[in-house]
Amino acid sequence: MGVAQLANKYQVPLIGIAGHLGQDLIPLYRAGFTALFSINPRPQSLAHALNLGPKNLETLAYNLGRLLTKTTH
């Protein structure tokens, strides 16, 4: 059983984080993902994405942390 199916089974929110999100996210939501986020804020070359990846991931994690902190209190 995959992570999305387990999260759905136990009614646990599941956040997906990817370098790039495709166009059709509906199948992922149906599979059990609560929300999906892209690490890269805009289209860019692979070299540029790899160079900025750590900073973009840090920014995304910070923003998710702020959101989760606000929604759990």
C-alpha positions as a printed NumPy array, in Angstrom:
array([[  0.   ,   0.   ,   0.   ],
       [  1.356,   3.428,  -0.95 ],
       [  1.727,   6.438,   1.308],
       [ -1.319,   8.194,  -0.176],
       [ -3.524,   5.161,   0.414],
       [ -2.312,   4.835,   4.024],
       [ -2.899,   8.523,   4.7  ],
       [ -6.381,   8.236,   3.263],
       [ -7.112,   5.066,   5.243],
       [ -6.152,   6.719,   8.544],
       [ -7.568,  10.144,   7.582],
       [ -4.191,  11.866,   7.891],
       [ -3.497,  14.913,   5.688],
       [ -0.804,  14.229,   3.089],
       [  1.335,  16.977,   1.555],
       [  3.211,  16.262,  -1.661],
       [  6.328,  18.251,  -2.573],
       [  7.901,  17.991,  -6.025],
       [ 10.39 ,  19.91 ,  -8.099],
       [  7.68 ,  20.556, -10.69 ],
       [  3.96 ,  19.827, -10.765],
       [  2.323,  18.679, -13.956],
       [ -0.962,  19.916, -15.367],
       [ -3.38 ,  17.23 , -14.14 ],
       [ -3.217,  16.926, -10.357],
       [ -6.715,  15.481,  -9.932],
       [ -5.523,  11.832,  -9.962],
       [ -3.091,  12.617,  -7.125],
       [ -5.822,  14.262,  -5.068],
       [ -8.074,  11.282,  -5.713],
       [ -5.262,   8.968,  -4.622],
       [ -5.18 ,  10.666,  -1.211],
       [ -2.994,  13.77 ,  -1.383],
       [ -4.418,  16.729,   0.529],
       [ -2.216,  19.379,  -1.091],
       [  0.625,  19.486,  -3.629],
       [  3.418,  22.041,  -3.852],
       [  6.226,  22.739,  -6.293],
       [  9.731,  23.52 ,  -5.046],
       [ 10.453,  25.656,  -8.11 ],
       [  8.418,  28.873,  -8.291],
       [  8.717,  29.132, -12.1  ],
       [  9.93 ,  27.174, -15.141],
       [ 13.727,  27.146, -15.379],
       [ 16.623,  25.136, -16.741],
       [ 17.71 ,  22.019, -14.883],
       [ 21.037,  23.639, -13.974],
       [ 19.282,  26.693, -12.543],
       [ 16.741,  24.538, -10.663],
       [ 19.531,  22.452,  -9.118],
       [ 21.452,  25.567,  -8.148],
       [ 18.448,  27.22 ,  -6.476],
       [ 16.89 ,  23.981,  -5.203],
       [ 18.153,  24.117,  -1.607],
       [ 17.012,  27.733,  -1.129],
       [ 13.661,  27.131,  -2.827],
       [ 13.06 ,  24.042,  -0.682],
       [ 13.937,  26.008,   2.445],
       [ 11.484,  28.749,   1.483],
       [  8.732,  26.227,   0.769],
       [  9.359,  24.387,   4.051],
       [  9.292,  27.658,   5.979],
       [  5.975,  28.66 ,   4.41 ],
       [  4.452,  25.23 ,   5.028],
       [  5.635,  25.368,   8.629],
       [  3.953,  28.748,   9.083],
       [  0.74 ,  27.436,   7.569],
       [  0.682,  24.278,   9.65 ],
       [  1.464,  26.183,  12.839],
       [ -1.439,  28.566,  12.212],
       [ -3.914,  25.8  ,  11.371],
       [ -3.111,  23.604,  14.388],
       [ -3.483,  26.256,  17.092]])
